Amino acid sequence: MRAIMIQGTSSDVGKSVLCTALCRILANDGFRVAPFKSQNMALNSYITKDGGEIGRAQGVQAEAAKIDATTDMNPILLKPKGDMVSEVILHGKHFANMDALSYRENFVETVMPEIRTSLARLSEKFDVLVLEGAGSPAEINLKSRDIANMRMAHETDAAVILVADIERGGVFASIVGTLMLLDEKERARVKGIVINKFRGMKELLTNGIEWLENYTGIPVLGVIPYMDVQIEAEDSMALSSLRLKKPQQHEFAIDVAVIRLPRISNFTDLDPLFEEPGVGVRFVTSLSDLKNPDVLILPGTKNTVEDFLWLQQTGLMQGVLRLAAQGCRIIGICGGYQMLGETIRDEQAIESTGGTYLALGLLPIETTFIGEKQTIQVSGKSCTGHEIDGYEIHLGRSVATKPVQSFIAFDDGRVDGVYTEQVIGTYVHGIFQNRLFTREYFNDIRKHMGLEVLSTDVLSDFERREQAYEMLDQHVREHLNMKKIYNLIDSSV
């Protein structure tokens, strides 16, 4: 097996994006390349063609590698539920809900054979694996049970590239500190350093890079300038950067408010809204921030019941009802859709201590939680006439309490959601990634506001992602020493 591994000095330094870049570079250079992350913790997940659930980053990386994603690329996915408990997804399916201590003490070692099986299957099909680490490899309190960083490098005999984010400040200290906290065998794995998200003149870094290489004995393989590439994030830390993209709502003709639920999941659903001209998106966590948006979105959540109770406690529930009475357009996705209904039944205590909860009552549906999770890629046509692609991830099943206009008719004969002129509810994640639907939805708002409508000649989401992958290839290839990267890959044989 030939492999290379990207590890970071901390979370959110750009590991996922750099792995995505390497997957596209290697694929464009003719290699059969696949991504791999043994253990991922994320609330943004990806559904494979066979209905498996993996981390969104590995799904994106597979797409960059021009292959279909499989659960072998991320055999363990942890989805936090709160109170130090996570849902453990093994090979794409629900395995158990575990607290942190039980997971570390009882599960980590027993699951290693499953990870090795995934690696073996991938190594049979692909020339190169691009491995992604998690967080930092130097977390002293976690190292004994860390199966996402150096243990994977040892398992695959991979050279490690250590990535640091200069935008945070203290980049040299973070690199040196990380290396100092690795043991001798682990440090020997680190064959290169990358400084990421650089803004400014590279010449100003020359002295620092020379010092770093002399002090550590490890070459700096690249300084990658900051690039606002439109590639989906998997970590909730990215929500802060989304907010920064459009901080001043008065500059935008159409105001979209998103309830930032405490357990928000699959927030990549919102990404296309940040690219829609004239649309400002802001996240709301309090009643005072809600104000009077043109569109209100209730996104997906890992725990509908707990987040609905939070909606009540914060007063946002009354704020949503006020906006509905004023005619504000409202969209609920997955858990947000469930909240828009009349009741939420959790008699099996799947998401709560059990019971029935009165919901917002804006759509005539009742939701009942059952133990079996629905995970599937979907396609069909909306009642507005648009072709729709997306995916479902949910435990609840919703039924109408009176005749309704279904939002989507799927190709397999099922129907989804509820549509009214004011309120839309759907289980389909990725609804706004259907760019023609999104453009025409906002064009209807533009008409009602007396604004000029925009052209419906829009690129598909696939075309936009392909453009992003190719731009990322060019950007990283220009600033990374690819000759040394290839030498490191070849040395791992």
C-alpha positions in Angstrom: 0.0 0.0 0.0 1.2 3.5 -0.9 -0.1 6.1 1.5 0.4 9.7 2.7 -1.2 11.2 5.8 -2.2 14.7 6.6 -2.2 15.6 10.3 -2.6 18.9 12.0 -1.4 20.9 14.9 -5.1 21.4 15.9 -8.6 21.2 14.6 -9.7 23.4 11.6 -6.2 24.0 10.3 -7.2 22.8 6.8 -6.5 19.0 6.9 -9.8 18.1 5.1 -9.3 20.7 2.3 -5.6 19.7 1.8 -6.6 16.0 1.6 -9.3 17.0 -0.9 -6.7 18.8 -3.0 -4.3 15.8 -2.9 -7.1 13.5 -4.0 -7.9 15.7 -7.0 -4.2 16.2 -7.9 -3.4 12.5 -7.8 -6.6 11.6 -9.7 -5.7 14.2 -12.4 -2.2 12.8 -12.5 -3.6 9.3 -13.3 -3.6 7.6 -10.0 -6.4 5.5 -8.5 -6.6 7.4 -5.2 -8.9 7.1 -2.3 -9.4 9.0 1.0 -9.4 7.4 4.4 -10.1 8.6 8.0 -10.4 5.8 10.5 -12.5 7.7 13.0 -14.4 10.9 12.4 -16.4 13.1 14.8 -18.8 15.3 12.9 -22.5 16.2 12.7 -22.2 16.8 8.9 -22.4 13.4 7.4 -22.5 12.0 3.9 -24.7 9.2 2.5 -23.1 6.7 0.2 -25.0 5.1 -2.7 -25.7 2.0 -0.7 -27.1 4.1 2.2 -24.1 4.1 4.5 -23.4 7.1 6.6 -19.8 8.5 6.7 -18.1 11.8 7.5 -18.9 14.5 5.0 -15.3 15.3 4.4 -14.6 11.7 3.1 -17.6 11.9 0.8 -16.2 15.2 -0.6 -12.7 13.8 -0.9 -14.0 10.7 -2.8 -15.8 13.0 -5.2 -12.5 15.0 -5.7 -10.8 11.6 -6.4 -13.5 10.9 -9.0 -14.8 7.8 -7.3 -17.9 6.7 -5.4 -17.6 7.0 -1.6 -17.8 3.8 0.5 -18.0 3.2 4.2 -14.5 1.8 4.1 -13.2 5.4 3.7 -14.6 6.3 7.1 -15.4 3.1 9.1 -16.2 4.9 12.3 -18.3 8.0 12.5 -19.1 9.6 15.9 -22.1 12.0 16.0 -22.3 13.8 19.3 -25.7 13.7 21.0 -24.9 15.8 24.1 -24.0 15.0 27.7 -20.7 13.3 26.6 -22.7 10.7 24.6 -22.2 10.1 20.9 -23.9 7.9 18.3 -21.3 5.4 17.1 -21.8 4.5 13.4 -19.8 1.5 12.3 -19.4 0.8 8.6 -22.1 3.2 7.8 -24.8 1.9 10.2 -25.9 2.7 13.7 -23.9 0.6 16.2 -24.6 2.1 19.6 -24.9 5.2 21.7 -21.8 5.4 23.9 -20.5 7.8 26.5 -16.9 9.0 26.0 -15.4 6.7 28.7 -17.0 3.6 27.5 -16.0 4.3 24.0 -12.3 4.9 24.9 -12.0 2.0 27.4 -14.1 -0.7 25.8 -14.6 0.0 22.1 -11.5 1.5 20.6 -9.2 -1.6 20.8 -12.0 -4.0 19.8 -12.7 -2.1 16.6 -9.2 -2.1 15.2 -9.8 -5.3 13.2 -12.7 -3.5 11.4 -10.4 -0.7 10.5 -7.8 -3.0 9.2 -10.4 -4.8 7.1 -11.4 -1.4 5.5 -7.7 -0.6 4.8 -7.2 -4.0 3.2 -10.2 -3.6 0.9 -9.1 -0.1 -0.1 -5.5 -1.2 -0.8 -6.8 -3.9 -3.2 -8.7 -1.3 -5.3 -6.5 1.8 -5.2 -2.9 2.9 -5.9 -2.6 5.5 -3.2 -4.5 6.3 0.0 -4.7 9.9 1.3 -5.2 9.6 5.1 -6.6 12.4 7.2 -5.9 12.7 10.9 -8.2 14.1 13.5 -7.6 17.2 15.7 -4.0 17.0 16.8 -1.7 13.9 17.3 -0.3 15.4 20.4 -3.3 15.3 22.8 -1.5 13.7 25.8 -4.7 12.8 27.6 -6.0 11.0 24.5 -2.9 9.4 22.9 -3.2 6.0 24.4 -6.6 5.5 22.7 -6.0 7.6 19.6 -6.8 5.5 16.5 -7.1 8.4 14.1 -3.6 9.8 14.0 -0.2 8.2 14.4 -1.5 4.7 14.8 -3.0 4.9 11.3 0.3 6.2 10.0 2.1 3.2 11.5 -0.6 0.8 10.2 -0.2 2.1 6.6 3.5 3.0 6.8 2.5 6.5 5.7 4.7 9.6 5.7 3.0 12.3 7.7 2.7 15.9 6.6 2.0 18.2 9.6 -0.2 21.2 8.8 -0.4 24.4 10.8 -2.8 27.3 10.4 -0.8 30.6 10.4 -4.0 32.7 10.5 -4.4 31.7 14.2 -1.0 33.1 15.1 1.8 31.3 16.9 2.4 29.0 14.0 6.0 28.2 14.8 5.2 27.4 18.4 2.3 25.2 17.4 4.5 23.2 15.1 7.4 22.8 17.5 5.2 22.1 20.4 3.4 19.4 18.5 6.6 17.7 17.5 8.0 17.9 21.0 4.9 16.0 22.4 5.4 13.2 19.9 7.5 10.2 20.9 10.6 9.4 18.9 8.9 6.8 16.6 6.0 9.2 15.9 8.4 12.2 15.1 10.2 10.0 12.7 6.9 9.6 10.7 6.7 13.4 10.1 8.5 14.0 6.8 7.2 17.5 6.0 5.5 20.6 7.3 2.9 22.8 5.5 2.0 26.3 6.7 -1.6 26.9 5.6 -4.0 29.9 5.2 -1.2 32.4 4.7 -2.0 36.0 3.9 0.7 38.5 2.9 4.2 38.3 1.5 5.9 34.9 1.6 9.3 36.6 1.7 8.5 37.8 5.3 8.4 34.1 6.4 11.8 33.2 4.9 13.8 33.6 8.1 11.2 31.8 10.2 11.1 28.9 7.8 14.8 28.6 7.7 14.9 28.5 11.5 12.1 26.0 11.7 13.8 23.6 9.2 17.1 23.9 11.1 15.5 23.4 14.5 13.3 20.5 13.6 15.3 18.9 10.8 12.0 18.6 8.8 11.5 20.4 5.5 8.7 22.9 4.9 7.0 21.6 1.8 4.8 24.5 1.2 3.2 27.8 2.3 -0.3 27.8 1.0 -2.0 31.1 0.7 -5.5 31.5 2.1 -8.2 30.6 -0.5 -11.9 30.9 0.0 -12.7 27.7 -1.9 -16.3 26.6 -2.0 -15.9 23.1 -0.5 -18.2 21.8 2.1 -17.0 21.7 5.7 -17.7 19.0 8.2 -16.9 20.7 11.5 -19.2 23.0 13.4 -16.2 25.3 13.9 -16.8 26.3 10.3 -20.0 28.0 11.2 -18.1 31.0 12.6 -16.4 31.5 9.2 -19.8 31.2 7.5 -21.0 34.1 9.7 -18.0 36.2 8.7 -18.8 35.8 5.0 -21.9 38.1 5.3 -21.7 40.0 8.6 -23.8 43.1 7.6 -27.3 42.2 6.8 -28.3 45.7 5.7 -26.2 45.3 2.6 -28.5 42.5 1.3 -31.9 42.9 -0.2 -33.2 39.6 1.1 -32.6 38.7 4.8 -32.4 35.0 5.7 -32.4 34.1 9.4 -31.2 30.6 10.3 -32.0 29.3 13.8 -28.7 28.0 15.1 -29.9 25.1 17.1 -27.5 23.8 19.8 -27.2 20.4 18.0 -27.3 21.7 14.4 -26.3 19.1 11.9 -25.7 19.0 8.2 -25.4 22.7 8.1 -23.7 22.4 4.6 -27.4 22.5 3.5 -27.0 26.3 3.9 -23.8 26.7 1.8 -25.5 27.7 -1.5 -27.4 30.5 0.2 -24.1 32.3 0.8 -23.5 32.3 -2.9 -27.0 33.5 -4.0 -26.7 37.2 -5.1 -28.4 39.7 -2.9 -29.1 37.2 -0.1 -27.7 37.8 3.4 -27.6 34.8 5.8 -27.4 35.3 9.6 -27.5 32.8 12.4 -29.8 33.4 15.3 -29.5 32.1 18.9 -31.8 34.6 20.8 -35.1 36.2 20.4 -33.5 39.7 20.2 -31.5 38.6 17.2 -34.5 37.2 15.3 -36.0 40.6 14.1 -38.0 40.4 10.8 -36.3 38.3 8.2 -37.8 37.6 4.8 -37.0 33.9 5.1 -36.6 31.8 8.3 -34.9 28.4 8.2 -35.0 25.7 10.9 -32.1 23.4 9.9 -31.4 19.8 10.8 -30.5 18.7 14.3 -29.0 15.7 16.0 -31.7 15.8 18.6 -35.1 17.3 17.6 -36.7 17.1 21.0 -33.9 18.7 23.0 -33.5 21.4 20.4 -37.2 22.1 20.3 -37.3 22.4 24.1 -34.4 24.9 23.7 -36.5 26.8 21.2 -39.2 27.1 23.8 -36.8 28.0 26.6 -35.2 30.8 24.6 -38.5 32.3 23.6 -37.6 31.7 19.9 -40.7 29.5 19.6 -42.9 32.5 20.1 -40.7 34.5 17.8 -41.2 31.9 15.0 -44.9 31.9 15.5 -45.0 35.7 15.3 -43.1 35.6 12.0 -45.4 33.0 10.7 -48.4 35.1 11.5 -46.8 38.0 9.7 -46.4 36.0 6.5 -42.6 35.3 6.8 -41.6 32.4 4.5 -40.4 29.4 6.5 -38.4 26.3 5.6 -37.8 23.4 7.9 -35.2 20.7 7.0 -35.3 17.3 8.6 -35.4 18.0 12.4 -36.6 21.6 11.5 -39.4 20.0 9.5 -40.4 17.9 12.4 -40.6 21.0 14.6 -43.0 22.7 12.2 -45.6 19.9 12.7 -48.3 19.5 15.3 -46.8 16.8 17.6 -43.5 15.0 18.1 -44.0 11.5 19.7 -41.0 9.9 21.4 -42.7 7.1 23.3 -39.6 4.9 23.0 -37.4 7.6 24.6 -35.1 7.7 21.6 -34.3 11.5 21.8 -35.7 12.3 25.3 -37.0 10.8 28.5 -40.1 9.8 26.5 -43.4 11.4 25.8 -45.4 13.5 23.3 -44.5 17.1 22.6 -46.7 19.8 21.1 -44.7 21.4 18.2 -45.1 24.6 16.3 -48.3 23.6 14.5 -47.4 25.3 11.3 -47.7 22.2 9.2 -50.4 19.4 9.6 -48.1 16.5 10.4 -47.3 14.2 13.3 -43.9 12.8 13.8 -43.1 9.6 15.7 -39.6 8.5 16.5 -38.6 4.8 15.8 -35.4 3.0 16.4 -34.5 2.5 12.7 -32.6 5.3 11.0 -33.5 6.2 7.4 -30.3 6.9 5.4 -30.6 7.1 1.6 -29.7 9.1 -1.4 -32.9 10.4 -3.1 -34.0 12.0 -6.4 -37.3 13.1 -7.7 -39.3 16.2 -8.7 -40.7 18.9 -6.5 -44.3 20.1 -6.8 -42.8 23.3 -8.2 -41.5 21.3 -11.2 -37.8 21.1 -10.2 -35.6 18.1 -10.4 -34.4 17.4 -6.9 -31.4 15.4 -5.6 -30.4 15.0 -2.0 -30.2 12.6 0.9 -32.2 11.6 4.0 -30.8 11.0 7.5 -33.5 10.7 10.2 -35.1 8.5 12.8 -38.6 10.1 12.8 -41.4 9.2 10.5 -43.9 12.0 9.7 -47.5 11.6 8.5 -50.1 14.2 7.5 -53.1 14.7 9.7 -55.1 16.0 6.7 -54.6 16.2 2.9 -51.5 18.1 2.0 -49.5 19.1 -1.0 -46.4 16.9 -0.9 -43.2 18.8 -1.6 -41.3 16.1 -3.5 -42.3 13.0 -5.4 -39.4 10.6 -5.4 -38.4 8.4 -8.4 -39.1 5.3 -6.2 -42.7 6.3 -5.8 -42.5 7.8 -2.3 -43.4 11.3 -1.4 -41.8 13.8 1.0 -42.6 16.9 2.9 -45.3 19.5 2.8 -45.5 22.5 0.6 -47.5 25.7 1.0 -46.8 29.1 -0.5 -45.5 30.2 2.9 -44.1 27.1 4.6 -42.0 24.2 3.2 -41.0 21.2 5.2 -38.8 18.4 3.9 -36.6 15.5 5.1 -34.3 16.1 2.2 -30.8 17.4 3.0 -29.1 19.3 0.2 -32.3 20.9 -1.0 -30.6 24.3 -1.8 -27.8 22.5 -3.6 -30.4 22.1 -6.4 -29.4 25.5 -7.8 -32.3 26.0 -10.2 -34.8 25.4 -7.4 -32.9 27.8 -5.1 -32.6 30.5 -7.8 -36.3 30.4 -8.6 -37.3 30.2 -4.9 -35.5 33.5 -4.3 -36.7 35.0 -7.6 -40.3 34.6 -6.4 -39.3 36.5 -3.3 -37.6 39.1 -5.5 -40.8 39.6 -7.5 -42.9 40.1 -4.3 -40.4 42.6 -3.1 -40.3 44.5 -6.4 -36.7 43.5 -7.1 -35.2 42.5 -10.4 -35.2 38.7 -10.9 -32.0 37.0 -11.8 -31.2 34.7 -14.7 -32.1 31.0 -14.2 -29.1 30.0 -16.3 -27.2 28.7 -13.3 -24.5 26.0 -13.0 -25.5 22.8 -11.3 -24.1 22.1 -7.9 -21.9 19.3 -9.5 -20.5 21.7 -12.0 -19.7 24.2 -9.2 -18.0 21.5 -7.1 -15.9 20.4 -10.1 -14.8 24.0 -10.6 -13.8 24.2 -7.0 -11.8 21.0 -7.1 -10.0 22.1 -10.2 -9.2 25.5 -8.7 -8.0 23.8 -5.5 -5.8 21.5 -7.6 -4.1 24.5 -9.3 -3.8 26.5 -6.1 -2.2 23.7 -4.0 -0.1 22.3 -6.8 1.4 25.8 -7.3 2.4 26.2 -3.6 3.2 22.7 -2.5 6.4 20.8 -3.4 4.7 18.0 -5.3 7.9 16.4 -6.3 8.7 15.7 -2.7 5.1 14.7 -2.0 5.5 12.0 -4.7 8.8 10.9 -3.3 7.2 10.4 0.1 4.3 8.4 -1.4 6.8 6.2 -3.3 8.8 5.6 -0.2 5.8 4.2 1.6 5.6 1.2 -0.6 
